[in-house]
Amino acid sequence: MNEISHARALSGTGVQSGFEIHANLTAPGLVQHAMRRGEGRLSADGAFMGVTGVHTGRSVADKFVADDPEVTKEIWWGKVNQKLDPAKFEAFTADVRAYLGKQPELFTEDLYAGADPAYRIKVRLVTTNAWHALFARNMFIRPPAEDLAGFEPDYVILHAPEMEAKPEHGGRPNSTTLIALSFAKKIIAIAGTSYAGEIKKSIFTVMNWLLPAQGVLPMHCSANVGKGGDTALFFGLSGTGKTTLSSDPERALIGDDEHGWTKTGVFNFEGGCYAKVIKLSREAEPQIWDASHRFGAVLENVIGDERGNLDLENGSLTENTRSCYPIEFIPNTVPGGQAGLPKNVVMLTADAFGVLPPIAKLTPAQAMYHFMSGYTAKVAGTEKGLGKEPQATFSTCFGAPFLPRHPETYGKMLAELIERDGAQVWLVNTGWTGGSYGTGHRMSIKHTRALLRAALDGSLAKVEFETEPFFGLSIPKALEGVPAEVLNPRGSWADKAGYDATAKKLQGLFEGNFETFAGTVSEDVKKAAIKAAA
């Protein structure tokens, strides 16, 4: 590139390079360079297959936020947002810039975050790898060509996955990985990890910082819309089914992971999807399957044979195998990534204890309680360090690792929006039934889809409900196509005493977690809280 092109491609980044810059290449060009550079290989269907090495997921303990004086009082400091001295942030980013400037070639992408132009930010990525540039291009919103000529970034991502962070950079002792962001400087610097999800989630953190001040609720949720224009939101942690259940052939997909709720509707932050594909089947999830088996998709840590035929059952590298693809790879999407106000809000949990019902109708107070709880249960054997029993996980607002502000900020906004817009909230268990993990079985996706469709089309609200005794949840007595013993989880257990004991155990876990936020919620929410049986 000539000097003018260099200056334009790196404007606002602080990186100075006299070497080759590949700016805003499309998928074919990026794949060509990735293959030339030996960054990975192609699947039999043409998807790019990348391996991320040691880091096969987010490195939560290595995420730090610059303690800039302008913002320090507003940040939720602690394990999620660890303080980084501003001087050390400056030293770290200076070293990352110097490292990038010495590389023989760099890849830059200019992208949008936020489908609604009123709340959109401009993002410039500078990275050492073509496949990471392709990931970002798939994941974020690709501006039209006419927007690129005068593009100046609001936020910059300096991405140096092969660079090792040093002790003097202020990160975790003995770690060579550091993900650091400064809201004052509007810079994110990533070193020592090739896991591409760090790029995606760093911008989600930025949106979670910016939007509440503008009266918009940022959400870790997927969203779709029915033929009648009814919008539905799906909250849930990884593995609970956000991507799967929102990719419904009968409803148009708005987005699969990150959205904003405004005064007038919902908008997607992204232009792509990032689906977990371990044990993915074409029969159960045809849209994600097809999107992952084509040129332009990026597959992370997915195993294939010598011919590139994928083995999606194989979790030998990680259970967190991923597929990243442009949202247009899903056949039924909402053009422009925006839709009207939510009519239904679904909170997903994968309860590996097997005691929560497949669906429950929540009151506004219960909705606030479960939003602040953010419950799911990890399954033994899927992550290092887990024992034989399921492990309860509580992530406030279904996205604690990405919340720079105090959780009550987001909780109060959700409560106000539900009341203002009259949305009905549902709790859906996509986990186990008939027993805990190891005894019971995973909830049938056929049954889950039937219950969700009935909830979203309004027919479920017309059936008779009853209150189950352990969690105070209102559950349907009967629904055509779903066995009665599935609707009431105790009925699906052969060992009723075992169900009672396990339900009481989960009650206690909920009660213990409630102590972390009990002082920030209303009396109605406190009354709706799950309590351990005496």
C-alpha positions as CSV (number, residue, x, y, z in Angstrom):
1,M,0.0,0.0,0.0
2,N,1.1,3.6,-0.5
3,E,1.7,6.0,2.4
4,I,-1.7,7.5,2.1
5,S,-3.4,4.1,2.3
6,H,-1.2,3.1,5.2
7,A,-2.2,6.3,7.1
8,R,-5.9,5.7,6.3
9,A,-5.8,2.0,7.3
10,L,-4.1,2.7,10.6
11,S,-5.6,6.1,11.4
12,G,-6.6,6.3,15.1
13,T,-4.7,3.1,16.1
14,G,-1.3,4.6,16.9
15,V,0.4,1.8,15.0
16,Q,3.1,2.8,12.6
17,S,4.2,0.3,9.9
18,G,6.2,0.5,6.8
19,F,5.2,-3.0,5.8
20,E,2.3,-4.6,4.0
21,I,-1.3,-3.7,5.2
22,H,-4.3,-5.6,4.0
23,A,-7.2,-3.3,4.6
24,N,-10.9,-4.3,4.5
25,L,-10.4,-7.5,2.5
26,T,-13.5,-9.6,1.9
27,A,-13.8,-13.2,2.7
28,P,-12.2,-14.7,-0.4
29,G,-9.1,-12.5,0.0
30,L,-8.8,-13.2,3.7
31,V,-9.1,-16.9,3.2
32,Q,-6.5,-16.8,0.5
33,H,-4.0,-15.0,2.8
34,A,-4.9,-17.3,5.7
35,M,-4.1,-20.4,3.6
36,R,-0.9,-18.8,2.2
37,R,0.3,-18.1,5.7
38,G,-0.5,-21.5,7.0
39,E,-3.0,-20.2,9.6
40,G,-5.3,-23.2,9.2
41,R,-7.0,-25.3,6.6
42,L,-10.4,-25.7,4.8
43,S,-13.1,-28.1,5.6
44,A,-14.5,-30.3,2.8
45,D,-17.2,-27.7,2.4
46,G,-14.9,-24.7,2.3
47,A,-15.2,-23.4,5.8
48,F,-11.9,-22.1,7.4
49,M,-10.7,-24.3,10.3
50,G,-8.6,-22.5,12.9
51,V,-7.0,-23.9,16.1
52,T,-6.5,-21.5,19.0
53,G,-3.9,-23.4,21.0
54,V,-3.9,-23.2,24.8
55,H,-6.8,-20.8,25.0
56,T,-10.0,-22.5,23.8
57,G,-12.2,-20.1,25.6
58,R,-12.2,-16.6,27.1
59,S,-9.4,-16.0,29.5
60,V,-11.6,-14.4,32.2
61,A,-8.8,-14.0,34.8
62,D,-6.7,-12.0,32.3
63,K,-9.2,-9.3,31.5
64,F,-8.4,-5.9,33.0
65,V,-9.9,-2.4,32.8
66,A,-7.8,0.8,33.0
67,D,-8.6,2.7,36.2
68,D,-9.0,6.0,34.4
69,P,-10.0,8.8,36.8
70,E,-12.9,9.9,34.5
71,V,-14.7,6.6,34.8
72,T,-13.5,4.9,38.0
73,K,-16.6,5.7,40.1
74,E,-19.0,4.1,37.5
75,I,-17.2,0.8,37.1
76,W,-18.2,-2.4,38.9
77,W,-14.7,-3.3,40.2
78,G,-13.9,-6.8,41.3
79,K,-13.2,-10.2,39.7
80,V,-15.1,-9.2,36.5
81,N,-13.4,-5.8,36.1
82,Q,-9.9,-5.9,37.5
83,K,-8.2,-2.6,37.9
84,L,-5.2,-1.8,35.7
85,D,-3.1,1.2,36.5
86,P,-3.5,3.7,33.6
87,A,0.3,4.1,33.3
88,K,0.7,0.3,32.9
89,F,-2.1,0.3,30.3
90,E,-0.2,3.0,28.4
91,A,3.0,0.9,28.6
92,F,1.1,-2.2,27.5
93,T,-0.6,-0.6,24.5
94,A,2.7,1.1,23.5
95,D,4.4,-2.3,23.4
96,V,1.5,-3.9,21.4
97,R,1.7,-1.0,18.9
98,A,5.4,-1.5,18.6
99,Y,5.0,-5.2,18.1
100,L,2.3,-4.8,15.4
101,G,4.4,-2.2,13.7
102,K,7.3,-4.7,13.3
103,Q,5.2,-7.4,11.6
104,P,5.8,-8.0,7.9
105,E,2.0,-7.8,7.2
106,L,-1.1,-6.7,9.1
107,F,-4.8,-7.0,8.5
108,T,-7.3,-4.3,9.3
109,E,-11.1,-4.3,9.2
110,D,-13.4,-1.3,9.6
111,L,-16.7,-2.5,11.1
112,Y,-19.9,-1.3,12.9
113,A,-21.3,-2.5,16.2
114,G,-25.0,-1.7,16.4
115,A,-27.6,-2.1,13.7
116,D,-29.4,1.0,14.9
117,P,-27.5,4.1,13.5
118,A,-28.5,6.1,16.5
119,Y,-26.5,3.9,18.8
120,R,-23.9,2.5,16.4
121,I,-20.1,2.7,17.0
122,K,-17.3,2.4,14.5
123,V,-14.6,-0.2,15.3
124,R,-11.2,-0.6,13.7
125,L,-9.4,-3.9,14.2
126,V,-5.7,-4.3,13.6
127,T,-4.5,-7.9,13.7
128,T,-1.6,-10.1,12.7
129,N,-3.8,-12.9,11.3
130,A,-6.1,-13.1,8.3
131,W,-8.4,-15.6,9.9
132,H,-8.9,-13.3,12.9
133,A,-9.8,-10.5,10.5
134,L,-12.3,-12.8,8.8
135,F,-13.8,-13.7,12.2
136,A,-14.3,-10.0,13.0
137,R,-15.7,-9.4,9.5
138,N,-18.2,-12.2,10.0
139,M,-19.1,-11.2,13.5
140,F,-19.6,-7.4,13.2
141,I,-21.6,-5.3,10.8
142,R,-19.9,-4.8,7.4
143,P,-20.3,-1.1,6.3
144,P,-21.2,-0.4,2.7
145,A,-18.3,0.5,0.5
146,E,-19.2,4.2,0.4
147,D,-18.9,4.4,4.3
148,L,-15.3,3.2,4.3
149,A,-13.6,6.2,2.6
150,G,-14.0,8.5,5.5
151,F,-14.2,5.9,8.2
152,E,-12.7,7.0,11.5
153,P,-13.0,4.6,14.5
154,D,-14.7,5.3,17.8
155,Y,-13.0,2.3,19.3
156,V,-9.8,0.5,18.3
157,I,-8.8,-3.2,18.8
158,L,-5.1,-3.9,18.8
159,H,-4.9,-7.6,18.4
160,A,-1.5,-9.4,18.9
161,P,-2.3,-13.0,19.8
162,E,1.3,-14.2,19.4
163,M,2.8,-11.5,21.6
164,E,3.4,-12.4,25.2
165,A,2.4,-9.9,27.9
166,K,5.1,-9.1,30.4
167,P,4.9,-8.7,34.2
168,E,5.5,-5.0,33.9
169,H,2.3,-4.7,31.9
170,G,0.3,-5.1,35.1
171,G,-1.7,-8.3,34.3
172,R,-2.0,-11.5,36.2
173,P,1.3,-12.7,37.7
174,N,3.0,-15.4,35.7
175,S,0.5,-15.0,32.8
176,T,1.5,-14.1,29.3
177,T,-2.1,-13.2,28.4
178,L,-3.6,-9.8,28.8
179,I,-6.9,-8.4,27.6
180,A,-7.0,-4.7,28.5
181,L,-9.5,-2.0,27.7
182,S,-9.7,1.7,28.4
183,F,-13.1,3.4,28.2
184,A,-11.3,6.8,28.4
185,K,-8.8,6.1,25.6
186,K,-11.4,3.9,23.7
187,I,-8.8,1.2,23.0
188,I,-8.8,-2.5,23.5
189,A,-5.5,-4.4,23.4
190,I,-5.3,-8.2,23.3
191,A,-2.1,-10.2,23.6
192,G,-1.3,-13.9,24.3
193,T,-4.5,-15.6,23.2
194,S,-5.7,-16.7,19.8
195,Y,-9.3,-17.4,21.0
196,A,-11.3,-15.2,18.6
197,G,-14.2,-14.7,21.1
198,E,-12.1,-12.2,22.9
199,I,-12.5,-9.8,20.0
200,K,-16.3,-10.2,20.0
201,K,-16.8,-9.9,23.7
202,S,-14.5,-6.9,24.1
203,I,-16.9,-4.9,21.9
204,F,-19.9,-6.3,23.8
205,T,-18.3,-5.0,27.0
206,V,-18.0,-1.6,25.3
207,M,-21.6,-1.5,24.3
208,N,-22.6,-2.5,27.8
209,W,-20.7,0.5,29.0
210,L,-22.0,3.1,26.5
211,L,-25.7,2.3,26.1
212,P,-27.2,2.6,29.6
213,A,-26.2,6.2,29.7
214,Q,-28.2,6.6,26.5
215,G,-31.3,5.0,28.0
216,V,-30.8,1.7,26.1
217,L,-30.6,-1.7,27.8
218,P,-27.7,-3.8,26.4
219,M,-28.5,-7.5,26.6
220,H,-26.7,-10.9,26.3
221,C,-29.6,-12.5,24.4
222,S,-30.7,-13.7,21.0
223,A,-33.8,-12.3,19.3
224,N,-36.3,-13.2,16.6
225,V,-39.6,-12.0,15.3
226,G,-42.8,-13.8,14.2
227,K,-44.8,-13.3,11.1
228,G,-47.1,-11.0,13.0
229,G,-44.2,-8.7,14.0
230,D,-44.0,-10.1,17.6
231,T,-40.4,-9.8,18.9
232,A,-39.0,-12.4,21.3
233,L,-35.8,-12.2,23.4
234,F,-33.8,-15.3,24.6
235,F,-31.5,-14.7,27.5
236,G,-29.1,-17.5,28.5
237,L,-25.5,-18.5,29.2
238,S,-23.4,-20.5,26.9
239,G,-24.9,-23.9,26.2
240,T,-28.4,-23.1,27.1
241,G,-29.7,-22.8,23.5
242,K,-29.9,-19.1,22.7
243,T,-28.5,-19.6,19.1
244,T,-30.4,-22.9,18.5
245,L,-33.8,-21.7,19.7
246,S,-33.7,-18.3,18.1
247,S,-32.8,-19.9,14.7
248,D,-36.3,-21.1,14.1
249,P,-37.5,-21.7,10.6
250,E,-40.9,-20.3,11.5
251,R,-39.5,-17.0,12.8
252,A,-37.1,-14.4,11.4
253,L,-33.7,-14.1,13.2
254,I,-32.7,-10.6,14.4
255,G,-29.5,-11.9,16.0
256,D,-28.1,-14.7,18.1
257,D,-26.3,-13.1,21.0
258,E,-26.2,-9.3,21.7
259,H,-29.0,-6.8,21.4
260,G,-30.2,-3.4,22.7
261,W,-33.7,-2.6,23.9
262,T,-34.7,1.0,23.1
263,K,-37.8,3.1,23.4
264,T,-39.0,1.9,20.0
265,G,-37.7,-1.6,19.6
266,V,-34.8,-4.0,19.6
267,F,-31.6,-3.9,17.5
268,N,-28.7,-6.4,17.0
269,F,-25.2,-5.3,17.9
270,E,-23.7,-7.7,15.4
271,G,-23.7,-8.9,11.8
272,G,-23.0,-12.5,12.4
273,C,-23.5,-15.6,14.6
274,Y,-21.1,-17.5,16.9
275,A,-22.6,-20.9,17.5
276,K,-21.4,-23.7,19.7
277,V,-21.2,-26.7,17.5
278,I,-20.2,-29.6,19.7
279,K,-22.5,-32.6,18.9
280,L,-24.3,-30.4,16.4
281,S,-26.8,-32.4,14.3
282,R,-28.3,-31.5,10.9
283,E,-31.7,-33.0,12.0
284,A,-32.0,-30.9,15.2
285,E,-30.3,-27.7,14.0
286,P,-30.4,-27.5,10.2
287,Q,-29.8,-23.8,9.9
288,I,-26.7,-23.7,12.0
289,W,-25.5,-26.9,10.3
290,D,-25.8,-25.5,6.8
291,A,-24.3,-22.2,7.8
292,S,-21.2,-24.0,9.2
293,H,-20.7,-26.1,6.2
294,R,-19.9,-23.5,3.6
295,F,-17.2,-21.1,2.4
296,G,-16.8,-18.0,4.5
297,A,-17.6,-19.6,7.8
298,V,-14.9,-19.8,10.5
299,L,-14.6,-23.0,12.6
300,E,-12.7,-22.8,15.9
301,N,-11.1,-25.9,17.3
302,V,-13.4,-28.2,15.2
303,I,-11.8,-31.6,14.3
304,G,-11.8,-32.9,10.8
305,D,-10.2,-35.8,8.9
306,E,-7.5,-35.4,6.3
307,R,-10.1,-34.5,3.7
308,G,-11.7,-31.9,5.9
309,N,-14.8,-33.9,6.7
310,L,-15.9,-32.6,10.1
311,D,-16.3,-34.6,13.2
312,L,-18.6,-32.5,15.3
313,E,-18.9,-35.1,18.0
314,N,-15.2,-34.8,18.7
315,G,-14.3,-32.6,21.7
316,S,-10.7,-33.6,22.1
317,L,-9.5,-30.0,21.7
318,T,-12.4,-28.5,23.7
319,E,-16.1,-28.9,24.2
320,N,-16.3,-25.2,23.2
321,T,-16.0,-25.8,19.5
322,R,-17.4,-22.8,17.6
323,S,-18.7,-21.7,14.2
324,C,-18.7,-18.1,13.2
325,Y,-20.6,-17.0,10.1
326,P,-22.4,-13.9,8.7
327,I,-26.0,-13.7,9.7
328,E,-27.0,-13.8,6.1
329,F,-26.0,-17.5,6.1
330,I,-29.2,-18.1,8.0
331,P,-32.0,-18.1,5.4
332,N,-34.7,-16.3,7.4
333,T,-33.3,-13.1,9.0
334,V,-34.6,-9.6,9.6
335,P,-33.0,-7.1,7.1
336,G,-31.3,-4.4,8.9
337,G,-31.1,-6.2,12.3
338,Q,-34.0,-4.2,13.9
339,A,-37.5,-5.0,15.0
340,G,-40.3,-3.8,17.3
341,L,-40.7,-3.9,21.1
342,P,-40.5,-7.4,22.7
343,K,-43.7,-9.1,23.4
344,N,-42.1,-12.1,25.1
345,V,-38.9,-12.5,27.0
346,V,-37.4,-16.0,27.5
347,M,-34.8,-16.8,30.2
348,L,-33.0,-20.0,29.3
349,T,-31.3,-22.4,31.8
350,A,-29.7,-25.8,31.2
351,D,-30.5,-27.3,34.6
352,A,-28.3,-30.4,34.9
353,F,-29.8,-31.1,38.3
354,G,-33.0,-31.9,36.3
355,V,-35.5,-30.3,38.7
356,L,-36.7,-27.2,37.0
357,P,-39.7,-27.4,34.7
358,P,-39.4,-27.1,30.9
359,I,-41.3,-23.9,31.0
360,A,-42.8,-21.5,33.6
361,K,-44.6,-18.2,33.4
362,L,-42.9,-15.6,35.6
363,T,-44.3,-12.6,37.3
364,P,-42.4,-9.3,36.9
365,A,-40.8,-9.8,40.3
366,Q,-39.8,-13.3,39.5
367,A,-38.5,-12.1,36.2
368,M,-36.2,-9.6,37.9
369,Y,-35.1,-12.3,40.4
370,H,-34.1,-14.8,37.7
371,F,-32.5,-12.1,35.6
372,M,-30.3,-11.1,38.5
373,S,-29.6,-14.8,39.3
374,G,-28.6,-15.8,35.8
375,Y,-28.7,-19.5,36.6
376,T,-27.5,-22.5,34.7
377,A,-25.6,-25.7,35.6
378,K,-22.4,-26.9,34.0
379,V,-22.2,-30.6,33.2
380,A,-19.5,-32.8,34.7
381,G,-16.9,-33.8,32.1
382,T,-17.3,-30.8,29.8
383,E,-14.8,-28.6,31.6
384,K,-11.6,-29.2,33.4
385,G,-11.9,-29.2,37.2
386,L,-15.6,-30.3,37.4
387,G,-16.4,-33.4,39.5
388,K,-19.0,-36.0,39.0
389,E,-21.9,-33.8,40.1
390,P,-23.4,-30.9,38.1
391,Q,-22.1,-27.5,39.1
392,A,-24.4,-24.6,39.5
393,T,-23.4,-21.3,37.8
394,F,-24.9,-17.9,38.5
395,S,-24.0,-15.1,36.2
396,T,-26.0,-12.0,37.0
397,C,-28.0,-10.5,34.1
398,F,-26.9,-13.7,32.1
399,G,-23.7,-11.9,31.3
400,A,-21.6,-10.9,34.3
401,P,-18.2,-11.2,32.6
402,F,-19.2,-8.4,30.2
403,L,-20.8,-5.9,32.6
404,P,-18.6,-2.9,33.3
405,R,-21.3,-1.2,35.3
406,H,-22.9,-2.4,38.5
407,P,-25.5,-5.2,37.8
408,E,-28.4,-3.3,39.4
409,T,-28.0,-0.8,36.6
410,Y,-29.1,-3.4,34.0
411,G,-31.5,-5.1,36.4
412,K,-33.5,-2.0,37.1
413,M,-33.6,-1.1,33.4
414,L,-35.0,-4.5,32.5
415,A,-37.7,-4.2,35.2
416,E,-38.7,-0.8,33.9
417,L,-38.8,-1.9,30.3
418,I,-40.9,-5.1,31.1
419,E,-43.4,-2.9,32.9
420,R,-43.4,-0.2,30.3
421,D,-43.9,-2.5,27.3
422,G,-45.9,-5.2,28.9
423,A,-43.7,-8.1,27.9
424,Q,-44.5,-11.6,29.2
425,V,-41.5,-13.4,30.7
426,W,-40.9,-17.2,30.6
427,L,-38.3,-19.4,32.3
428,V,-37.3,-22.3,30.0
429,N,-35.2,-25.3,31.1
430,T,-33.3,-26.9,28.2
431,G,-31.3,-29.1,30.5
432,W,-32.2,-32.4,32.1
433,T,-35.4,-34.3,32.9
434,G,-36.2,-37.6,34.5
435,G,-33.2,-37.2,36.8
436,S,-29.9,-35.3,37.1
437,Y,-27.1,-35.6,34.6
438,G,-26.0,-39.2,34.5
439,T,-29.4,-40.5,35.4
440,G,-31.9,-38.5,33.4
441,H,-31.8,-37.3,29.8
442,R,-31.6,-34.0,28.0
443,M,-34.8,-32.2,27.5
444,S,-36.2,-33.0,24.0
445,I,-35.7,-30.1,21.6
446,K,-39.0,-31.1,20.0
447,H,-40.8,-30.6,23.3
448,T,-38.9,-27.3,24.0
449,R,-39.8,-25.9,20.6
450,A,-43.4,-26.9,21.0
451,L,-43.6,-25.1,24.4
452,L,-41.9,-22.1,23.1
453,R,-44.1,-21.8,20.0
454,A,-47.1,-22.0,22.2
455,A,-45.7,-19.3,24.5
456,L,-44.9,-17.0,21.6
457,D,-48.1,-17.4,19.7
458,G,-50.2,-16.8,22.8
459,S,-51.8,-20.2,23.0
460,L,-49.9,-21.3,26.1
461,A,-51.3,-18.3,28.1
462,K,-54.8,-19.8,27.6
463,V,-54.1,-23.1,29.3
464,E,-54.6,-23.8,33.0
465,F,-51.5,-23.3,35.2
466,E,-50.5,-24.6,38.6
467,T,-47.8,-23.5,41.1
468,E,-45.1,-26.2,41.7
469,P,-44.0,-26.2,45.4
470,F,-40.2,-26.0,45.3
471,F,-39.5,-22.9,43.3
472,G,-42.9,-21.2,43.3
473,L,-43.1,-21.4,39.5
474,S,-46.3,-21.3,37.5
475,I,-46.3,-24.2,35.1
476,P,-48.9,-25.4,32.6
477,K,-51.0,-28.5,33.6
478,A,-51.3,-29.8,30.0
479,L,-50.3,-28.9,26.5
480,E,-51.0,-30.9,23.4
481,G,-47.9,-32.7,22.1
482,V,-46.0,-32.6,25.4
483,P,-46.3,-35.4,28.0
484,A,-47.8,-34.3,31.3
485,E,-44.8,-35.9,33.2
486,V,-42.5,-33.6,31.3
487,L,-44.4,-30.4,32.2
488,N,-44.1,-31.2,35.9
489,P,-40.5,-32.3,36.4
490,R,-41.2,-34.3,39.6
491,G,-43.4,-36.5,37.6
492,S,-40.6,-37.4,35.2
493,W,-38.4,-38.8,38.0
494,A,-38.8,-42.5,39.0
495,D,-37.2,-41.6,42.3
496,K,-39.5,-39.0,43.9
497,A,-37.5,-38.8,47.1
498,G,-34.4,-38.2,44.9
499,Y,-36.2,-35.4,43.2
500,D,-37.2,-33.8,46.4
501,A,-33.7,-33.9,47.8
502,T,-32.2,-32.5,44.7
503,A,-34.7,-29.7,44.4
504,K,-34.0,-28.7,48.0
505,K,-30.3,-28.7,47.2
506,L,-30.9,-26.3,44.3
507,Q,-33.1,-24.1,46.5
508,G,-30.2,-23.7,48.8
509,L,-27.9,-22.7,46.0
510,F,-30.3,-20.1,44.8
511,E,-30.7,-18.7,48.3
512,G,-27.0,-18.5,48.8
513,N,-26.5,-16.7,45.5
514,F,-29.3,-14.2,46.3
515,E,-27.3,-12.8,49.2
516,T,-24.9,-11.3,46.6
517,F,-27.6,-8.9,45.3
518,A,-30.4,-8.9,47.9
519,G,-29.6,-5.4,49.0
520,T,-30.1,-4.0,45.5
521,V,-33.6,-5.2,44.7
522,S,-37.2,-4.2,45.7
523,E,-39.3,-5.9,48.4
524,D,-41.4,-7.6,45.7
525,V,-38.3,-9.2,44.3
526,K,-37.2,-10.3,47.8
527,K,-40.6,-11.9,48.3
528,A,-40.2,-13.7,44.9
529,A,-36.8,-15.1,45.8
530,I,-36.3,-18.9,46.0
531,K,-35.7,-20.0,49.6
532,A,-34.3,-23.2,51.0
533,A,-36.9,-25.5,52.6
534,A,-36.8,-25.5,56.4
